[in-house]
Amino acid sequence: MIPGAGFDATTIAQFANLTADTFGYRIQHILNDQTRRAAFLAVNRYFRPHLIVFNNQDWPAGSFTDFQAGQFRFLEGAVDTTRFYPATTKPSDKCPQFVIGGLANKNSSPLIEATRQLDDIEVRLFGHAGNLADAHTDLVETGKLQLMGLLDDNALATFYRKIDCVVHTEEFAGWANLAAEALASGVPLICTPHGTKAFAVNNVTAIIMSKATTEAIVTAIERLREDHALRMTLSANGRQAVLPFAWERYTDALLSLMDGDRTTTHYTHAPQLNLHGKWPIDVRLQGLDFVFRQASGKSVLDLGCAEGIISKVFLDSGAIFVHGIERDPSRVKKAQEICKDIPRARFDVADLSDWNTSSSILNADGYDIVLYLGLHHHLPLATRRETCLGAADLAKHTFAIRTPDDIYEADNISSLLSDLGFQFEQTIAPNQQSGRLRVFTRMPSSMMDHPHAP
């Protein structure tokens, strides 16, 4: 496992030495700091993971299509719900001396400055304090700021049971241990959204600040100190919100992911179908409405069909037959499973980079609609024009191709299709790396000379 990307470039490059089969199943963990995207991509390029695990919700499906892996999973962090538990005494209705907890080394400046604007406040920060004592001598001398240093697990559990609230001020966090431990301890939480999205609901389990400014912290603390009912609500709800994130659940889930089949690669992102690829369904379907409307009563060839998601839509739209071709046997098996209740579908394994061999399993009479989506630019340069020509030649009426503009122009596909008797119908703007969708229809006059004409 590679945890994050906090390494220098030389170290990252050496991850290439860990890609031999003897090192087993390779997992890359990605945190939420989007400013480190280039570093995450560098780790991805050298390490070539079988699996990518995001420990946060800041990478929505479709935002990581430039990463390579067999599967992409989301597994948020965990907290020790046994060690961290609420104090036996309930929060007092009156808080003359309000004690606030936080982290010394994670953007603590706004919280420290907030203490200067609040009376009867004590802030206790644990962790590496750096030069905070020298920078805030006056607060330390009056006891308003207490630097607790490093705390072991038992001391940390005791720390939470002696404070009235926790203020989480991080601007980058995949999983906020401070916030999760506070809620497990029944301590009211004031937080940013960073690392807390899994359990923080504004005014239900926490008070959420969009940004940890001194003003926002002061306002939240004053509100919490004056509202006993709110403190009780956050305390009770917060504990319930993090209970599902116990370490037992996390370790079971991670061990299950580690048992993954390194030969299985997912293309589509549809967790409800147990598909954990990088391409969201709506991205894959974008621009195809025009073709779907033609499906009723038509035959369809779906080249590079992946797990059969697009094929399924054509079948649902009334296609009389859909033939899907995919190189990956595991994807073909999944396509067969997804369309198992529709007898008008067939899925075969074939390598389309060798058109002469793969075309032998296709219907020589052609298909009304041929889909050639996100495939052309992945084929070998020496054979891809031949494959494109062969695929288009099988289209009786409609040919849809999705590929990047530079590849489309370099291979002169427009002229190739024109020579086959196709006319341009419409185009849809590029979709990240998959490229622009272009739809062509065969001109009626060309059908008489077309070898596959009915």
Summary of the structure (lengths in Angstrom):
residues: 454
radius of gyration: 28.8
end to end distance: 56.4
largest distance: 94.6
contacts: 1489
relative contact order: 0.08
helix: 38%
strand: 21%
